[in-house]
Amino acid sequence: VWSVNLDKQNLESICQVNQTVVNCFSKKIETVAPDTFINYRENLVEISLSENSITKLEPGTFSAFTNLKSLSVYKNNLTILPVDLIDSENSL
């Protein structure tokens, strides 16, 4: 069984990506680098990381995403989410 370490270099080859939505549903992802989505931060409305094997998300991974409305992380191995995972200015 292979696993994926998601980062900004491989994001587009692993996930379905357009200017407003990133869909990484069920891609065997174990880790997500904090700067993975940085190139899309101004336009992203939705990110799906559901049904993967993610155990941890770093603080600030989703900060500065002013238009983010939906973040799906269900069916992962997360036990805790950092308080500063998203920016307090975010409308999520």
DRENVEXGU-57349 format. One record per atom (N, C-alpha, C, CB): x, y, z. Coordinates in Angstrom, 2 decimals, decimal comma. Glycine has a CB too. Example, Ala and Ser with C-alpha at 12.3 -4.5 7.8 and 13.67 -1.06 7.14 Angstrom:
<rs>
+---------+---------+---------+
!       u !       v !       w !
+---------+---------+---------+
!   13,19 !   -5,69 !    7,80 !
!   12,30 !   -4,50 !    7,80 !
!   13,20 !   -3,30 !    7,80 !
!   11,31 !   -4,47 !    9,05 !
!   12,85 !   -2,25 !    7,08 !
!   13,67 !   -1,06 !    7,14 !
!   12,90 !    0,03 !    7,87 !
!   14,08 !   -0,60 !    5,72 !
+---------+---------+---------+
</rs>
This chain:
<rs>
+---------+---------+---------+
!       u !       v !       w !
+---------+---------+---------+
!    0,84 !   -1,18 !    0,00 !
!    0,00 !    0,00 !    0,00 !
!    0,89 !    1,24 !    0,00 !
!   -0,96 !    0,00 !    1,22 !
!    0,67 !    2,13 !   -0,93 !
!    1,45 !    3,36 !   -1,02 !
!    0,71 !    4,50 !   -0,33 !
!    1,76 !    3,72 !   -2,49 !
!    1,45 !    5,51 !    0,04 !
!    0,85 !    6,68 !    0,66 !
!    1,42 !    7,93 !    0,02 !
!    1,08 !    6,69 !    2,20 !
!    0,73 !    9,04 !    0,22 !
!    1,10 !   10,29 !   -0,44 !
!    1,39 !   11,35 !    0,61 !
!   -0,02 !   10,76 !   -1,38 !
!    2,46 !   12,09 !    0,38 !
!    2,77 !   13,28 !    1,16 !
!    2,45 !   14,46 !    0,26 !
!    4,28 !   13,30 !    1,65 !
!    1,34 !   15,11 !    0,52 !
!    0,85 !   16,18 !   -0,34 !
!    1,60 !   17,48 !   -0,09 !
!   -0,65 !   16,38 !   -0,12 !
!    2,05 !   18,13 !   -1,17 !
!    2,68 !   19,43 !   -1,06 !
!    2,37 !   20,25 !   -2,31 !
!    4,22 !   19,29 !   -0,86 !
!    2,86 !   21,49 !   -2,37 !
!    2,49 !   22,36 !   -3,49 !
!    3,07 !   21,89 !   -4,81 !
!    2,95 !   23,77 !   -3,21 !
!    4,14 !   21,09 !   -4,80 !
!    4,71 !   20,59 !   -6,04 !
!    3,88 !   19,47 !   -6,66 !
!    6,12 !   20,09 !   -5,78 !
!    3,24 !   18,64 !   -5,85 !
!    2,48 !   17,51 !   -6,40 !
!    0,96 !   17,67 !   -6,30 !
!    2,88 !   16,26 !   -5,71 !
!    0,49 !   18,78 !   -5,79 !
!   -0,94 !   18,99 !   -5,59 !
!   -1,74 !   18,75 !   -6,87 !
!   -1,19 !   20,41 !   -5,10 !
!   -1,36 !   19,37 !   -7,96 !
!   -2,14 !   19,27 !   -9,19 !
!   -2,06 !   17,89 !   -9,85 !
!   -1,66 !   20,31 !  -10,17 !
!   -1,03 !   17,13 !   -9,58 !
!   -0,95 !   15,79 !  -10,15 !
!   -1,71 !   14,75 !   -9,33 !
!    0,51 !   15,37 !  -10,27 !
!   -2,00 !   15,05 !   -8,08 !
!   -2,69 !   14,10 !   -7,20 !
!   -4,18 !   14,42 !   -7,07 !
!   -2,05 !   14,10 !   -5,83 !
!   -4,50 !   15,69 !   -6,99 !
!   -5,87 !   16,12 !   -6,73 !
!   -6,48 !   16,78 !   -7,96 !
!   -5,90 !   17,09 !   -5,55 !
!   -7,81 !   16,87 !   -7,94 !
!   -8,51 !   17,65 !   -8,97 !
!   -8,50 !   19,09 !   -8,49 !
!   -9,98 !   17,12 !   -9,21 !
!   -7,96 !   19,98 !   -9,32 !
!   -7,76 !   21,36 !   -8,91 !
!   -8,29 !   22,31 !   -9,97 !
!   -6,28 !   21,64 !   -8,63 !
!   -9,07 !   23,29 !   -9,52 !
!   -9,37 !   24,43 !  -10,38 !
!   -9,19 !   25,68 !   -9,51 !
!  -10,82 !   24,35 !  -10,99 !
!   -9,53 !   26,82 !   -9,98 !
!   -9,25 !   28,05 !   -9,24 !
!  -10,01 !   28,18 !   -7,92 !
!   -9,57 !   29,23 !  -10,09 !
!  -11,16 !   27,52 !   -7,78 !
!  -11,95 !   27,67 !   -6,56 !
!  -12,10 !   26,40 !   -5,73 !
!  -13,30 !   28,17 !   -6,92 !
!  -11,81 !   25,24 !   -6,31 !
!  -12,02 !   23,97 !   -5,61 !
!  -10,80 !   23,07 !   -5,74 !
!  -13,27 !   23,25 !   -6,16 !
!  -10,41 !   22,46 !   -4,62 !
!   -9,39 !   21,41 !   -4,61 !
!  -10,05 !   20,17 !   -4,04 !
!   -8,11 !   21,83 !   -3,79 !
!  -10,07 !   19,11 !   -4,84 !
!  -10,68 !   17,86 !   -4,42 !
!   -9,60 !   16,78 !   -4,32 !
!  -11,80 !   17,43 !   -5,40 !
!   -9,27 !   16,42 !   -3,07 !
!   -8,27 !   15,39 !   -2,80 !
!   -8,94 !   14,20 !   -2,11 !
!   -7,12 !   15,95 !   -1,93 !
!  -10,17 !   13,95 !   -2,46 !
!  -10,96 !   12,88 !   -1,86 !
!  -10,34 !   11,52 !   -2,15 !
!  -12,40 !   12,93 !   -2,38 !
!  -10,07 !   10,76 !   -1,11 !
!   -9,63 !    9,37 !   -1,20 !
!   -8,39 !    9,19 !   -2,10 !
!  -10,76 !    8,51 !   -1,72 !
!   -7,31 !    9,89 !   -1,76 !
!   -6,07 !    9,83 !   -2,55 !
!   -4,91 !    9,23 !   -1,76 !
!   -5,69 !   11,23 !   -3,03 !
!   -5,20 !    8,56 !   -0,64 !
!   -4,18 !    7,92 !    0,20 !
!   -3,17 !    8,92 !    0,78 !
!   -3,45 !    6,86 !   -0,61 !
!   -3,63 !   10,11 !    1,07 !
!   -2,76 !   11,16 !    1,61 !
!   -2,52 !   10,93 !    3,10 !
!   -3,39 !   12,56 !    1,38 !
!   -1,26 !   10,98 !    3,51 !
!   -0,90 !   10,85 !    4,92 !
!   -0,50 !   12,17 !    5,53 !
!    0,24 !    9,85 !    5,08 !
!    0,19 !   13,01 !    4,76 !
!    0,62 !   14,30 !    5,28 !
!    0,27 !   15,41 !    4,30 !
!    2,13 !   14,30 !    5,58 !
!    0,09 !   16,60 !    4,85 !
!   -0,20 !   17,80 !    4,05 !
!    0,78 !   18,88 !    4,50 !
!   -1,70 !   18,27 !    4,21 !
!    1,66 !   19,29 !    3,60 !
!    2,61 !   20,36 !    3,94 !
!    1,84 !   21,67 !    4,17 !
!    3,66 !   20,54 !    2,79 !
!    2,27 !   22,48 !    5,13 !
!    1,54 !   23,72 !    5,45 !
!    1,36 !   24,68 !    4,29 !
!    2,25 !   24,42 !    6,55 !
!    2,26 !   24,65 !    3,30 !
!    2,14 !   25,59 !    2,18 !
!    1,53 !   24,96 !    0,92 !
!    3,51 !   26,14 !    1,84 !
!    0,91 !   23,81 !    1,06 !
!    0,36 !   23,07 !   -0,09 !
!   -0,57 !   23,91 !   -0,95 !
!   -0,38 !   21,86 !    0,40 !
!   -1,46 !   24,66 !   -0,34 !
!   -2,51 !   25,38 !   -1,08 !
!   -2,21 !   26,86 !   -1,27 !
!   -3,82 !   25,23 !   -0,36 !
!   -1,00 !   27,29 !   -0,94 !
!   -0,65 !   28,71 !   -0,90 !
!   -0,87 !   29,44 !   -2,23 !
!    0,79 !   28,86 !   -0,49 !
!   -0,66 !   28,77 !   -3,35 !
!   -0,83 !   29,41 !   -4,65 !
!   -2,30 !   29,67 !   -5,00 !
!   -0,20 !   28,56 !   -5,72 !
!   -3,21 !   29,10 !   -4,22 !
!   -4,64 !   29,23 !   -4,48 !
!   -5,37 !   30,00 !   -3,38 !
!   -5,27 !   27,86 !   -4,64 !
!   -4,63 !   30,56 !   -2,44 !
!   -5,23 !   31,11 !   -1,21 !
!   -6,25 !   32,22 !   -1,45 !
!   -4,15 !   31,64 !   -0,34 !
!   -6,13 !   32,98 !   -2,53 !
!   -7,05 !   34,09 !   -2,75 !
!   -8,39 !   33,66 !   -3,33 !
!   -6,42 !   35,10 !   -3,65 !
!   -8,42 !   32,53 !   -4,05 !
!   -9,64 !   32,14 !   -4,75 !
!  -10,33 !   30,88 !   -4,23 !
!   -9,34 !   31,94 !   -6,17 !
!   -9,64 !   30,08 !   -3,45 !
!  -10,23 !   28,82 !   -3,02 !
!  -11,49 !   29,02 !   -2,18 !
!   -9,22 !   28,00 !   -2,24 !
!  -12,52 !   28,27 !   -2,54 !
!  -13,78 !   28,29 !   -1,81 !
!  -13,99 !   26,96 !   -1,08 !
!  -14,96 !   28,58 !   -2,76 !
!  -13,44 !   25,89 !   -1,64 !
!  -13,67 !   24,55 !   -1,09 !
!  -12,42 !   23,69 !   -1,20 !
!  -14,84 !   23,87 !   -1,81 !
!  -12,12 !   22,97 !   -0,11 !
!  -11,04 !   21,99 !   -0,09 !
!  -11,59 !   20,70 !    0,51 !
!   -9,79 !   22,50 !    0,71 !
!  -11,42 !   19,60 !   -0,21 !
!  -11,82 !   18,29 !    0,31 !
!  -10,59 !   17,42 !    0,49 !
!  -12,85 !   17,61 !   -0,63 !
!  -10,35 !   17,04 !    1,72 !
!   -9,27 !   16,11 !    2,06 !
!   -9,85 !   14,84 !    2,69 !
!   -8,25 !   16,78 !    3,02 !
!  -11,10 !   14,60 !    2,48 !
!  -11,81 !   13,49 !    3,13 !
!  -11,37 !   12,12 !    2,61 !
!  -13,30 !   13,65 !    2,93 !
!  -11,55 !   11,14 !    3,48 !
!  -11,26 !    9,73 !    3,21 !
!   -9,81 !    9,50 !    2,78 !
!  -12,19 !    9,20 !    2,14 !
!   -8,91 !   10,02 !    3,60 !
!   -7,48 !    9,80 !    3,44 !
!   -6,93 !    9,20 !    4,72 !
!   -6,74 !   11,12 !    3,07 !
!   -5,66 !    9,32 !    4,95 !
!   -5,02 !    8,79 !    6,17 !
!   -4,26 !    9,87 !    6,91 !
!   -4,08 !    7,62 !    5,83 !
!   -4,76 !   11,09 !    6,86 !
!   -4,09 !   12,23 !    7,48 !
!   -4,18 !   12,11 !    9,01 !
!   -4,71 !   13,58 !    7,00 !
!   -3,05 !   12,25 !    9,67 !
!   -3,02 !   12,14 !   11,13 !
!   -2,86 !   13,49 !   11,80 !
!   -1,91 !   11,23 !   11,56 !
!   -2,35 !   14,49 !   11,04 !
!   -2,07 !   15,78 !   11,66 !
!   -2,12 !   16,87 !   10,59 !
!   -0,69 !   15,77 !   12,36 !
!   -2,65 !   18,02 !   10,96 !
!   -2,60 !   19,21 !   10,12 !
!   -1,87 !   20,29 !   10,90 !
!   -4,03 !   19,69 !    9,69 !
!   -0,89 !   20,91 !   10,27 !
!   -0,07 !   21,90 !   10,94 !
!   -0,83 !   23,21 !   11,16 !
!    1,19 !   22,16 !   10,13 !
!   -0,53 !   23,92 !   12,24 !
!   -1,13 !   25,24 !   12,46 !
!   -0,88 !   26,16 !   11,26 !
!   -0,57 !   25,88 !   13,74 !
!   -1,88 !   26,92 !   10,90 !
!   -1,75 !   27,88 !    9,82 !
!   -1,90 !   27,31 !    8,42 !
!   -0,45 !   28,53 !    9,91 !
!   -2,13 !   26,01 !    8,29 !
!   -2,24 !   25,40 !    6,96 !
!   -3,30 !   26,07 !    6,11 !
!   -2,56 !   23,92 !    7,10 !
!   -4,37 !   26,52 !    6,73 !
!   -5,47 !   27,14 !    5,97 !
!   -5,67 !   28,60 !    6,33 !
!   -6,75 !   26,37 !    6,22 !
!   -4,64 !   29,24 !    6,89 !
!   -4,76 !   30,66 !    7,20 !
!   -4,55 !   31,47 !    5,92 !
!   -3,73 !   31,08 !    8,28 !
!   -5,06 !   32,66 !    5,90 !
!   -4,99 !   33,58 !    4,75 !
!   -5,87 !   33,14 !    3,59 !
!   -3,56 !   33,71 !    4,27 !
!   -6,82 !   32,26 !    3,84 !
!   -7,78 !   31,84 !    2,81 !
!   -9,08 !   32,60 !    3,07 !
!   -8,01 !   30,28 !    2,83 !
!   -9,17 !   33,80 !    2,56 !
!  -10,28 !   34,68 !    2,89 !
!  -11,62 !   34,24 !    2,30 !
!   -9,98 !   36,07 !    2,42 !
!  -11,61 !   33,44 !    1,23 !
!  -12,86 !   33,01 !    0,59 !
!  -13,24 !   31,56 !    0,88 !
!  -12,75 !   33,19 !   -0,88 !
!  -12,45 !   30,86 !    1,68 !
!  -12,72 !   29,46 !    1,97 !
!  -14,02 !   29,30 !    2,73 !
!  -11,56 !   28,84 !    2,76 !
!  -14,94 !   28,52 !    2,16 !
!  -16,26 !   28,30 !    2,77 !
!  -16,42 !   26,87 !    3,27 !
!  -17,35 !   28,61 !    1,77 !
!  -15,68 !   25,93 !    2,68 !
!  -15,86 !   24,52 !    3,03 !
!  -14,51 !   23,82 !    3,11 !
!  -16,77 !   23,82 !    2,01 !
!  -14,27 !   23,16 !    4,23 !
!  -13,07 !   22,34 !    4,43 !
!  -13,53 !   20,99 !    4,95 !
!  -12,06 !   23,03 !    5,42 !
!  -13,39 !   19,96 !    4,12 !
!  -13,83 !   18,61 !    4,50 !
!  -12,63 !   17,75 !    4,85 !
!  -14,65 !   17,95 !    3,36 !
!  -12,64 !   17,22 !    6,07 !
!  -11,54 !   16,35 !    6,52 !
!  -12,08 !   15,07 !    7,17 !
!  -10,64 !   17,11 !    7,51 !
!  -13,33 !   14,73 !    6,89 !
!  -13,90 !   13,55 !    7,53 !
!  -13,24 !   12,26 !    7,03 !
!  -15,42 !   13,49 !    7,28 !
!  -13,33 !   11,22 !    7,83 !
!  -12,74 !    9,92 !    7,57 !
!  -11,23 !   10,00 !    7,31 !
!  -13,43 !    9,27 !    6,38 !
!  -10,53 !   10,60 !    8,26 !
!   -9,08 !   10,61 !    8,31 !
!   -8,69 !   10,06 !    9,68 !
!   -8,48 !   12,06 !    8,08 !
!   -7,44 !   10,15 !   10,01 !
!   -6,96 !    9,68 !   11,32 !
!   -6,59 !   10,84 !   12,22 !
!   -5,76 !    8,77 !   11,15 !
!   -7,29 !   11,95 !   12,08 !
!   -7,04 !   13,13 !   12,89 !
!   -7,59 !   12,93 !   14,29 !
!   -7,66 !   14,39 !   12,23 !
!   -6,79 !   13,26 !   15,28 !
!   -7,26 !   13,18 !   16,66 !
!   -7,41 !   14,56 !   17,28 !
!   -6,32 !   12,33 !   17,50 !
!   -6,73 !   15,55 !   16,68 !
!   -6,79 !   16,91 !   17,20 !
!   -6,57 !   17,88 !   16,03 !
!   -5,74 !   17,14 !   18,33 !
!   -7,24 !   19,01 !   16,11 !
!   -7,01 !   20,08 !   15,14 !
!   -6,44 !   21,27 !   15,88 !
!   -8,33 !   20,47 !   14,39 !
!   -5,36 !   21,86 !   15,38 !
!   -4,78 !   23,02 !   16,07 !
!   -5,74 !   24,20 !   16,06 !
!   -3,45 !   23,42 !   15,40 !
!   -5,72 !   24,98 !   17,12 !
!   -6,59 !   26,13 !   17,25 !
!   -6,40 !   27,11 !   16,10 !
!   -6,35 !   26,83 !   18,58 !
!   -5,16 !   27,30 !   15,67 !
!   -4,87 !   28,25 !   14,60 !
!   -4,71 !   27,58 !   13,23 !
!   -3,62 !   29,03 !   14,94 !
!   -5,48 !   26,54 !   12,99 !
!   -5,46 !   25,87 !   11,69 !
!   -5,92 !   26,81 !   10,59 !
!   -6,35 !   24,62 !   11,72 !
!   -6,94 !   27,62 !   10,90 !
!   -7,42 !   28,63 !    9,95 !
!   -7,30 !   30,00 !   10,60 !
!   -8,90 !   28,34 !    9,53 !
!   -7,32 !   31,01 !    9,79 !
!   -7,21 !   32,40 !   10,25 !
!   -8,53 !   32,83 !   10,87 !
!   -6,83 !   33,34 !    9,07 !
!   -8,50 !   33,60 !   11,92 !
!   -9,72 !   34,04 !   12,58 !
!  -10,55 !   34,97 !   11,69 !
!   -9,37 !   34,74 !   13,88 !
!   -9,93 !   35,53 !   10,66 !
!  -10,64 !   36,39 !    9,71 !
!  -11,43 !   35,59 !    8,68 !
!   -9,66 !   37,30 !    9,00 !
!  -11,19 !   34,29 !    8,62 !
!  -11,81 !   33,43 !    7,62 !
!  -13,29 !   33,26 !    7,92 !
!  -11,12 !   32,06 !    7,58 !
!  -14,09 !   33,12 !    6,88 !
!  -15,53 !   32,96 !    7,05 !
!  -15,95 !   31,50 !    7,14 !
!  -16,26 !   33,62 !    5,93 !
!  -14,99 !   30,60 !    7,24 !
!  -15,27 !   29,17 !    7,31 !
!  -16,10 !   28,83 !    8,53 !
!  -13,99 !   28,37 !    7,32 !
+---------+---------+---------+
</rs>
